[in-house]
Amino acid sequence: MSVSTSEEDSYSGAITAFPYAFRTSNSRAFKLYAVIGGLIALGGSLIFLLGIISLLGRLSGTPAGVLTFQPALYLLVWLFTVAPIAAPVLLVARRHRLGNGDSRYDRSIALAGFVFMIALYLAAIISTPTSQEATVQSGLLATVIQFLYGLPRIVGIAPPLLAALIIVIVHRLRAGD
């Protein structure tokens, strides 16, 4: 049984979708996003894996109950962090595999992905514990960071949620083009 060239050049899962989308897209912005997003997704996955290993080490010997749900919470946070970073690449790979590849779509979804990464950074600043807040000397950046530090920590969830919604909106609007 021979495999056609389009099937040979396609991808077989989420990990192989990154190089496939990179190869098939003509958008430089998307190619940059595929590299940066892939590295951030990989780095974030390693950080979450090390966090779970550390947590499991601290939980060993404790009775089952309230503390044992924490590893599942880590996995949930990992999923809600990495999935929106990988989503633009997976969407572009799927469109190109189906023959609907478009540079404008690729560029738009990449920019939405970059917005999500910036939103994650803003969420990290907003949710920084008071004991770990750095003092910023002066200037506009100091004013912005002090404002973000002053927000309630629960507000830190808003930027990533809005940015994920932007990815969905961009996909819906550009999918019809």
N, CA, C and O of each residue as an XYZ file, in Angstrom:
708
protein
N       0.843     -1.176      0.000
C       0.000      0.000      0.000
C       0.889      1.241      0.000
O       1.733      1.395      0.883
N       0.713      2.106     -0.958
C       1.548      3.304     -1.013
C       0.812      4.483     -0.390
O      -0.413      4.586     -0.449
N       1.588      5.348      0.196
C       1.046      6.532      0.845
C       1.236      7.708     -0.097
O       2.309      7.888     -0.673
N       0.190      8.502     -0.250
C       0.301      9.650     -1.155
C       1.217     10.708     -0.555
O       1.482     10.708      0.647
N       1.692     11.598     -1.397
C       2.618     12.624     -0.943
C       1.965     13.556      0.067
O       2.626     14.008      1.002
N       0.685     13.851     -0.101
C       0.044     14.757      0.844
C      -0.051     14.122      2.226
O       0.040     14.826      3.231
N      -0.231     12.805      2.296
C      -0.279     12.139      3.580
C       1.113     12.053      4.199
O       1.248     12.119      5.421
N       2.152     11.905      3.370
C       3.512     11.856      3.888
C       3.916     13.209      4.467
O       4.625     13.271      5.472
N       3.467     14.288      3.838
C       3.834     15.626      4.286
C       2.933     16.130      5.409
O       3.202     17.191      5.974
N       1.886     15.409      5.745
C       0.944     15.835      6.759
C       1.532     15.601      8.155
O       2.728     15.348      8.298
N       0.706     15.686      9.147
C       1.156     15.495     10.517
C       0.304     14.431     11.182
O      -0.786     14.103     10.712
N       0.815     13.894     12.283
C       0.123     12.789     12.932
C      -0.346     13.115     14.339
O      -0.894     12.239     15.009
N      -0.157     14.316     14.804
C      -0.597     14.685     16.140
C      -0.208     16.102     16.479
O       0.298     16.839     15.633
N      -0.448     16.483     17.723
C      -0.206     17.863     18.144
C       1.266     18.245     18.054
O       1.590     19.372     17.676
N       2.145     17.340     18.391
C       3.568     17.675     18.376
C       4.072     17.840     16.942
O       4.820     18.775     16.654
N       3.678     16.958     16.061
C       4.145     17.055     14.672
C       3.399     18.130     13.885
O       3.788     18.458     12.764
N       2.331     18.681     14.462
C       1.620     19.781     13.799
C       2.464     21.048     13.776
O       2.320     21.866     12.867
N       3.339     21.224     14.757
C       4.166     22.430     14.805
C       5.098     22.518     13.593
O       5.084     23.535     12.900
N       5.910     21.484     13.312
C       6.759     21.614     12.112
C       5.957     21.631     10.816
O       6.357     22.283      9.852
N       4.832     20.923     10.782
C       4.002     20.921      9.571
C       3.450     22.321      9.306
O       3.527     22.818      8.183
N       2.900     22.951     10.327
C       2.340     24.297     10.157
C       3.444     25.286      9.790
O       3.234     26.176      8.966
N       4.608     25.133     10.397
C       5.735     26.009     10.084
C       6.125     25.877      8.611
O       6.365     26.881      7.940
N       6.189     24.643      8.106
C       6.581     24.404      6.710
C       5.545     24.907      5.727
O       5.906     25.452      4.683
N       4.273     24.742      6.027
C       3.233     25.029      5.043
C       2.773     26.480      5.032
O       2.195     26.927      4.041
N       3.012     27.226      6.102
C       2.554     28.611      6.150
C       3.520     29.527      5.408
O       4.731     29.306      5.422
N       2.978     30.555      4.761
C       3.781     31.571      4.088
C       3.930     32.833      4.925
O       4.624     33.766      4.521
N       3.293     32.868      6.075
C       3.312     34.050      6.925
C       4.533     34.028      7.848
O       4.723     33.078      8.607
N       5.351     35.067      7.781
C       6.510     35.154      8.669
C       6.086     35.352     10.115
O       6.723     34.832     11.032
N       5.002     36.110     10.320
C       4.501     36.308     11.687
C       4.080     34.977     12.295
O       4.344     34.713     13.468
N       3.422     34.138     11.494
C       3.010     32.841     12.022
C       4.213     31.940     12.279
O       4.253     31.228     13.282
N       5.193     31.968     11.380
C       6.382     31.133     11.588
C       7.091     31.537     12.883
O       7.555     30.681     13.636
N       7.172     32.843     13.134
C       7.755     33.321     14.381
C       6.935     32.827     15.567
O       7.487     32.386     16.575
N       5.603     32.904     15.438
C       4.738     32.422     16.522
C       4.904     30.925     16.745
O       4.922     30.467     17.887
N       5.025     30.167     15.675
C       5.168     28.714     15.814
C       6.434     28.370     16.591
O       6.424     27.458     17.419
N       7.512     29.083     16.335
C       8.770     28.823     17.049
C       8.645     29.271     18.506
O       8.911     28.493     19.422
N       8.243     30.523     18.716
C       8.155     31.054     20.084
C       7.077     30.317     20.876
O       7.302     29.941     22.026
N       5.913     30.108     20.272
C       4.842     29.395     20.957
C       5.225     27.966     21.302
O       4.898     27.468     22.379
N       5.917     27.314     20.385
C       6.366     25.949     20.658
C       7.346     25.896     21.813
O       7.253     25.018     22.670
N       8.289     26.835     21.842
C       9.260     26.869     22.933
C       8.599     27.204     24.271
O       8.938     26.618     25.299
N       7.663     28.140     24.254
C       6.971     28.499     25.489
C       6.085     27.345     25.963
O       6.023     27.064     27.160
N       5.408     26.684     25.042
C       4.583     25.527     25.425
C       5.449     24.413     26.000
O       5.077     23.785     26.991
N       6.592     24.167     25.390
C       7.506     23.138     25.889
C       8.074     23.528     27.253
O       8.094     22.717     28.178
N       8.533     24.771     27.371
C       9.069     25.243     28.652
C       8.014     25.243     29.750
O       8.280     24.830     30.879
N       6.820     25.707     29.413
C       5.730     25.695     30.393
C       5.362     24.292     30.822
O       5.059     24.054     31.991
N       5.385     23.361     29.882
C       5.082     21.969     30.212
C       6.130     21.398     31.159
O       5.795     20.674     32.097
N       7.389     21.721     30.919
C       8.449     21.252     31.812
C       8.314     21.849     33.207
O       8.512     21.156     34.204
N       7.979     23.126     33.277
C       7.796     23.771     34.582
C       6.631     23.124     35.334
O       6.748     22.844     36.527
N       5.524     22.886     34.655
C       4.385     22.245     35.312
C       4.722     20.816     35.727
O       4.302     20.376     36.797
N       5.468     20.086     34.908
C       5.872     18.725     35.258
C       6.747     18.729     36.508
O       6.543     17.919     37.412
N       7.719     19.635     36.561
C       8.561     19.731     37.746
C       7.751     20.155     38.975
O       8.015     19.694     40.085
N       6.771     21.026     38.774
C       5.894     21.425     39.876
C       5.081     20.265     40.412
O       4.918     20.129     41.624
N       4.572     19.430     39.527
C       3.801     18.264     39.960
C       4.699     17.275     40.697
O       4.300     16.714     41.717
N       5.906     17.060     40.187
C       6.841     16.147     40.861
C       7.161     16.668     42.259
O       7.168     15.899     43.220
N       7.425     17.959     42.376
C       7.705     18.562     43.677
C       6.492     18.443     44.602
O       6.639     18.124     45.782
N       5.319     18.694     44.077
C       4.100     18.605     44.874
C       3.855     17.179     45.356
O       3.494     16.960     46.513
N       4.051     16.221     44.468
C       3.863     14.828     44.863
C       4.868     14.420     45.932
O       4.540     13.628     46.816
N       6.082     14.947     45.866
C       7.078     14.677     46.906
C       6.650     15.237     48.246
O       6.864     14.605     49.281
N       6.046     16.419     48.239
C       5.570     17.025     49.496
C       4.342     16.317     50.022
O       4.120     16.282     51.232
N       3.531     15.745     49.124
C       2.293     15.093     49.549
C       2.483     13.644     49.977
O       1.580     13.051     50.568
N       3.643     13.068     49.686
C       3.835     11.659     50.039
C       3.750     11.493     51.549
O       4.344     12.257     52.310
N       3.021     10.509     51.951
C       2.850     10.231     53.366
C       1.677     10.945     54.000
O       1.338     10.654     55.147
N       1.043     11.871     53.293
C      -0.127     12.540     53.859
C      -1.364     11.708     53.553
O      -1.433     11.061     52.508
N      -2.330     11.717     54.445
C      -3.547     10.946     54.180
C      -4.327     11.512     53.000
O      -4.238     12.700     52.688
N      -5.077     10.656     52.366
C      -5.896     11.089     51.222
C      -6.916     12.101     51.701
O      -7.365     12.065     52.847
N      -7.270     12.996     50.812
C      -8.260     13.994     51.183
C      -8.072     15.257     50.396
O      -7.868     15.242     49.182
N      -8.144     16.359     51.121
C      -8.149     17.670     50.490
C      -6.858     17.934     49.709
O      -6.916     18.499     48.617
N      -5.710     17.545     50.234
C      -4.439     17.870     49.579
C      -4.189     17.071     48.315
O      -3.381     17.488     47.485
N      -4.856     15.934     48.137
C      -4.557     15.095     46.982
C      -5.193     15.590     45.691
O      -4.895     15.051     44.625
N      -6.046     16.582     45.747
C      -6.619     17.124     44.512
C      -5.684     18.139     43.863
O      -5.922     18.541     42.724
N      -4.643     18.558     44.545
C      -3.742     19.574     44.011
C      -3.030     19.154     42.728
O      -2.887     19.988     41.834
N      -2.574     17.901     42.584
C      -1.972     17.538     41.296
C      -2.954     17.676     40.134
O      -2.564     18.073     39.036
N      -4.222     17.351     40.372
C      -5.228     17.520     39.324
C      -5.426     18.996     39.005
O      -5.651     19.358     37.850
N      -5.344     19.841     40.010
C      -5.461     21.282     39.786
C      -4.278     21.789     38.964
O      -4.456     22.635     38.088
N      -3.074     21.284     39.234
C      -1.906     21.641     38.437
C      -2.123     21.267     36.970
O      -1.823     22.051     36.070
N      -2.641     20.073     36.745
C      -2.896     19.628     35.363
C      -3.932     20.506     34.680
O      -3.808     20.804     33.492
N      -4.947     20.920     35.415
C      -5.979     21.787     34.843
C      -5.400     23.151     34.470
O      -5.694     23.682     33.399
N      -4.586     23.711     35.346
C      -3.953     25.004     35.052
C      -3.019     24.866     33.850
O      -2.977     25.743     32.988
N      -2.263     23.752     33.796
C      -1.383     23.497     32.653
C      -2.193     23.452     31.362
O      -1.802     24.047     30.358
N      -3.314     22.752     31.388
C      -4.153     22.638     30.193
C      -4.670     24.001     29.747
O      -4.646     24.317     28.557
N      -5.138     24.810     30.696
C      -5.669     26.124     30.350
C      -4.573     27.124     29.974
O      -4.871     28.196     29.447
N      -3.321     26.785     30.236
C      -2.208     27.651     29.853
C      -1.625     27.242     28.506
O      -1.406     28.090     27.640
N      -1.376     25.965     28.328
C      -0.690     25.484     27.129
C      -1.644     25.331     25.942
O      -1.246     25.583     24.805
N      -2.870     24.931     26.175
C      -3.806     24.710     25.062
C      -4.025     25.974     24.220
O      -3.978     25.884     22.993
N      -4.261     27.148     24.824
C      -4.415     28.340     23.981
C      -3.136     28.761     23.270
O      -3.199     29.433     22.240
N      -1.973     28.379     23.801
C      -0.724     28.684     23.103
C      -0.581     27.784     21.883
O      -0.124     28.229     20.829
N      -0.970     26.523     22.024
C      -0.845     25.569     20.918
C      -1.992     25.689     19.920
O      -1.839     25.289     18.766
N      -3.125     26.224     20.331
C      -4.314     26.268     19.473
C      -4.077     26.956     18.126
O      -4.488     26.406     17.104
N      -3.434     28.134     18.069
C      -3.226     28.747     16.758
C      -2.428     27.865     15.801
O      -2.730     27.812     14.609
N      -1.426     27.182     16.309
C      -0.613     26.310     15.460
C      -1.452     25.131     14.972
O      -1.378     24.753     13.803
N      -2.236     24.562     15.855
C      -3.079     23.428     15.465
C      -4.142     23.847     14.456
O      -4.451     23.097     13.530
N      -4.702     25.044     14.633
C      -5.709     25.532     13.693
C      -5.107     25.780     12.310
O      -5.717     25.443     11.296
N      -3.920     26.365     12.271
C      -3.258     26.618     10.987
C      -2.890     25.297     10.317
O      -3.080     25.136      9.112
N      -2.367     24.358     11.091
C      -1.996     23.054     10.521
C      -3.218     22.366      9.926
O      -3.144     21.785      8.843
N      -4.331     22.431     10.628
C      -5.559     21.796     10.122
C      -6.029     22.453      8.839
O      -6.395     21.769      7.884
N      -6.020     23.793      8.812
C      -6.463     24.500      7.601
C      -5.578     24.158      6.399
O      -6.081     23.946      5.295
N      -4.280     24.107      6.612
C      -3.379     23.793      5.505
C      -3.528     22.335      5.068
O      -3.450     22.034      3.877
N      -3.741     21.437      6.019
C      -3.929     20.036      5.666
C      -5.192     19.848      4.829
O      -5.227     19.014      3.925
N      -6.232     20.633      5.137
C      -7.486     20.545      4.391
C      -7.453     21.344      3.095
O      -8.431     21.342      2.347
N      -6.353     22.023      2.819
C      -6.218     22.787      1.580
C      -6.807     24.179      1.645
O      -7.020     24.805      0.606
N      -7.079     24.685      2.852
C      -7.664     26.020      3.010
C      -6.652     27.020      3.564
O      -7.045     28.021      4.162
N      -5.367     26.767      3.377
C      -4.342     27.640      3.930
C      -4.414     29.046      3.370
O      -4.631     29.237      2.173
N      -4.232     30.032      4.240
C      -4.324     31.434      3.857
C      -3.357     32.237      4.724
O      -3.393     32.130      5.950
N      -2.507     33.027      4.112
C      -1.518     33.810      4.858
C      -2.172     34.831      5.778
O      -1.666     35.082      6.872
N      -3.278     35.421      5.359
C      -3.954     36.403      6.221
C      -4.492     35.738      7.480
O      -4.380     36.289      8.574
N      -5.072     34.560      7.326
C      -5.564     33.814      8.493
C      -4.394     33.466      9.400
O      -4.471     33.656     10.614
N      -3.312     32.958      8.819
C      -2.139     32.561      9.597
C      -1.601     33.742     10.406
O      -1.302     33.603     11.592
N      -1.480     34.890      9.767
C      -0.966     36.083     10.431
C      -1.903     36.541     11.546
O      -1.451     36.884     12.639
N      -3.195     36.546     11.275
C      -4.177     37.001     12.264
C      -4.198     36.098     13.489
O      -4.229     36.582     14.621
N      -4.182     34.795     13.267
C      -4.249     33.864     14.394
C      -2.938     33.892     15.182
O      -2.938     33.683     16.395
N      -1.818     34.152     14.491
C      -0.531     34.276     15.191
C      -0.531     35.509     16.091
O      -0.069     35.448     17.230
N      -1.048     36.622     15.584
C      -1.120     37.834     16.401
C      -2.025     37.628     17.613
O      -1.728     38.119     18.702
N      -3.124     36.906     17.427
C      -4.005     36.585     18.556
C      -3.271     35.703     19.563
O      -3.467     35.849     20.770
N      -2.429     34.791     19.081
C      -1.630     33.959     19.975
C      -0.625     34.776     20.769
O      -0.414     34.525     21.956
N       0.000     35.759     20.112
C       0.925     36.638     20.825
C       0.190     37.443     21.894
O       0.728     37.674     22.977
N      -1.042     37.874     21.592
C      -1.846     38.590     22.584
C      -2.075     37.697     23.806
O      -2.034     38.172     24.941
N      -2.318     36.400     23.571
C      -2.520     35.482     24.698
C      -1.256     35.377     25.548
O      -1.336     35.352     26.776
N      -0.093     35.315     24.905
C       1.149     35.225     25.672
C       1.368     36.481     26.524
O       1.805     36.385     27.670
N       1.068     37.642     25.970
C       1.190     38.891     26.730
C       0.187     38.889     27.881
O       0.495     39.354     28.979
N      -1.006     38.370     27.630
C      -2.025     38.294     28.681
C      -1.572     37.380     29.820
O      -1.854     37.662     30.985
N      -0.877     36.294     29.500
C      -0.336     35.424     30.551
C       0.674     36.179     31.408
O       0.706     36.019     32.628
N       1.491     36.995     30.769
C       2.469     37.790     31.511
C       1.758     38.800     32.414
O       2.140     38.976     33.570
N       0.736     39.457     31.894
C      -0.039     40.395     32.715
C      -0.690     39.681     33.888
O      -0.718     40.208     35.000
N      -1.217     38.480     33.645
C      -1.832     37.696     34.723
C      -0.808     37.352     35.794
O      -1.119     37.373     36.985
N       0.411     37.034     35.373
C       1.466     36.723     36.343
C       1.801     37.943     37.195
O       2.034     37.818     38.397
N       1.826     39.121     36.577
C       2.111     40.347     37.336
C       0.981     40.633     38.316
O       1.232     40.942     39.481
N      -0.255     40.532     37.853
C      -1.401     40.830     38.705
C      -1.466     39.874     39.895
O      -1.775     40.295     41.010
N      -1.180     38.608     39.670
C      -1.333     37.613     40.736
C      -0.069     37.405     41.563
O      -0.009     36.466     42.356
N       0.934     38.250     41.401
C       2.167     38.132     42.184
C       1.865     38.390     43.660
O       1.235     39.390     44.005
N       2.318     37.483     44.529
C       2.124     37.718     45.972
C       2.849     38.989     46.420
O       3.894     39.341     45.872
N       2.297     39.659     47.402
C       2.844     40.933     47.874
C       4.304     40.788     48.308
O       5.109     41.692     48.087
N       4.643     39.670     48.917
C       6.018     39.484     49.399
C       7.023     39.347     48.259
O       8.221     39.521     48.481
N       6.571     39.042     47.055
C       7.474     38.852     45.929
C       7.417     39.988     44.908
O       8.079     39.923     43.872
N       6.638     41.019     45.189
C       6.537     42.142     44.254
C       7.845     42.915     44.229
O       8.393     43.265     45.274
N       8.336     43.176     43.034
C       9.573     43.948     42.868
C       9.237     45.429     42.852
O       8.162     45.827     42.404
N      10.147     46.229     43.336
C       9.934     47.670     43.278
C      10.511     48.187     41.971
O      11.651     47.893     41.611
N       9.707     48.954     41.280
C      10.123     49.545     40.009
C      10.403     51.011     40.297
O       9.609     51.685     40.953
N      11.537     51.503     39.804
C      12.029     52.830     40.167
C      11.047     53.956     39.815
O      10.396     54.510     40.700
N      10.942     54.291     38.529
C      10.070     55.398     38.151
C       9.761     55.309     36.675
O      10.333     54.494     35.950
N       8.859     56.149     36.247
C       8.500     56.190     34.840
C       7.129     55.590     34.592
O       6.420     55.187     35.514
N       6.784     55.544     33.317
C       5.479     55.023     32.922
C       5.346     53.543     33.254
O       4.289     53.102     33.705
N       6.402     52.777     33.035
C       6.373     51.346     33.328
C       6.124     51.103     34.816
O       5.386     50.187     35.180
N       6.739     51.920     35.675
C       6.546     51.785     37.113
C       5.089     52.038     37.481
O       4.523     51.346     38.328
N       4.491     53.028     36.840
C       3.090     53.346     37.120
C       2.175     52.195     36.705
O       1.256     51.828     37.437
N       2.432     51.636     35.538
C       1.612     50.526     35.043
C       1.769     49.306     35.946
O       0.779     48.666     36.300
N       2.992     48.984     36.315
C       3.224     47.800     37.147
C       2.627     48.003     38.537
O       2.048     47.069     39.092
N       2.748     49.172     39.099
C       2.140     49.434     40.404
C       0.621     49.319     40.325
O      -0.015     48.814     41.251
N       0.041     49.786     39.223
C      -1.406     49.634     39.029
C      -1.784     48.154     38.980
O      -2.753     47.737     39.615
N      -1.014     47.357     38.221
C      -1.303     45.929     38.113
C      -1.124     45.220     39.449
O      -1.915     44.340     39.790
N      -0.089     45.592     40.215
C       0.097     45.022     41.547
C      -1.069     45.356     42.466
O      -1.424     44.562     43.337
N      -1.666     46.531     42.276
C      -2.757     46.978     43.135
C      -4.085     46.290     42.879
O      -4.987     46.354     43.714
N      -4.214     45.638     41.742
C      -5.476     44.946     41.437
C      -5.634     43.707     42.312
O      -4.638     43.099     42.704
N      -6.867     43.326     42.621
C      -7.071     42.075     43.365
C      -6.535     40.893     42.558
O      -6.633     40.879     41.331
N      -5.978     39.917     43.240
C      -5.338     38.783     42.544
C      -6.303     38.018     41.657
O      -5.893     37.488     40.624
N      -7.551     37.948     42.025
C      -8.529     37.199     41.226
C      -8.697     37.813     39.838
O      -9.093     37.119     38.901
N      -8.404     39.095     39.696
C      -8.502     39.769     38.402
C      -7.468     39.209     37.426
O      -7.611     39.378     36.215
N      -6.438     38.551     37.932
C      -5.394     37.978     37.097
C      -5.900     36.951     36.103
O      -5.226     36.665     35.114
N      -7.060     36.399     36.346
C      -7.619     35.412     35.415
C      -8.254     36.083     34.190
O      -8.433     35.438     33.156
N      -8.589     37.354     34.300
C      -9.291     38.048     33.216
C      -8.465     38.209     31.937
O      -8.983     37.910     30.861
N      -7.211     38.664     31.996
C      -6.475     38.838     30.727
C      -6.346     37.559     29.894
O      -6.590     37.607     28.689
N      -5.971     36.404     30.490
C      -5.899     35.200     29.652
C      -7.262     34.760     29.111
O      -7.354     34.274     27.984
N      -8.307     34.925     29.901
C      -9.635     34.550     29.402
C     -10.055     35.421     28.224
O     -10.595     34.921     27.237
N      -9.806     36.717     28.330
C     -10.141     37.620     27.224
C      -9.284     37.324     25.994
O      -9.777     37.363     24.867
N      -8.009     37.031     26.211
C      -7.122     36.730     25.082
C      -7.507     35.414     24.414
O      -7.437     35.301     23.190
N      -7.912     34.418     25.201
C      -8.377     33.151     24.614
C      -9.642     33.390     23.797
O      -9.827     32.795     22.736
N     -10.499     34.255     24.293
C     -11.706     34.620     23.547
C     -11.342     35.328     22.244
O     -12.011     35.136     21.229
N     -10.300     36.136     22.263
C      -9.841     36.803     21.045
C      -9.380     35.775     20.015
O      -9.649     35.928     18.824
N      -8.684     34.725     20.468
C      -8.260     33.663     19.544
C      -9.474     33.024     18.894
O      -9.476     32.790     17.685
N     -10.509     32.738     19.678
C     -11.731     32.118     19.145
C     -12.408     33.064     18.146
O     -12.851     32.635     17.080
N     -12.484     34.340     18.494
C     -13.139     35.317     17.611
C     -12.376     35.455     16.292
O     -12.980     35.465     15.220
N     -11.048     35.563     16.377
C     -10.244     35.685     15.159
C     -10.432     34.450     14.288
O     -10.569     34.562     13.070
N     -10.441     33.278     14.905
C     -10.635     32.046     14.144
C     -12.000     32.057     13.449
O     -12.098     31.724     12.268
N     -13.032     32.431     14.168
C     -14.388     32.455     13.574
C     -14.498     33.474     12.459
O     -15.088     33.188     11.417
N     -13.941     34.655     12.661
C     -14.045     35.706     11.652
C     -13.218     35.394     10.402
O     -13.661     35.642      9.280
N     -12.027     34.855     10.603
C     -11.138     34.595      9.474
C     -11.388     33.248      8.814
O     -10.961     33.030      7.680
N     -12.068     32.346      9.499
C     -12.313     31.012      8.913
C     -13.202     31.114      7.670
O     -13.100     30.291      6.761
N     -14.056     32.107      7.636
C     -14.942     32.282      6.494
C     -14.292     32.939      5.291
O     -14.830     32.890      4.185
N     -13.117     33.562      5.507
C     -12.436     34.261      4.394
C     -11.939     33.315      3.342
O     -11.350     33.747      2.351
